[in-house]
């Protein structure tokens, strides 16, 4: 089976997790320190995605289709 993520992508995630452990990893716009592990992984993956590494695309939420209720005219 083929790899889902490239080696370069896993290196980015590894670097982000090390920075998080040291307390030097900061989030994008706000520049606040990253506290959660999941957030650190997401930052690593997005950086790898930006560089063009093999990373699956983000999961997007599916739009809910609205059902139109038909009124019966009598």
ABEGO torsion letter per residue (X at the ends): XBBABBAAAAAAAAAAAAAAAAGABBBBAAGBBBABAAAAAAAAAAAAAAAGBBBBBBBBBBBBBBBBBBBBBX
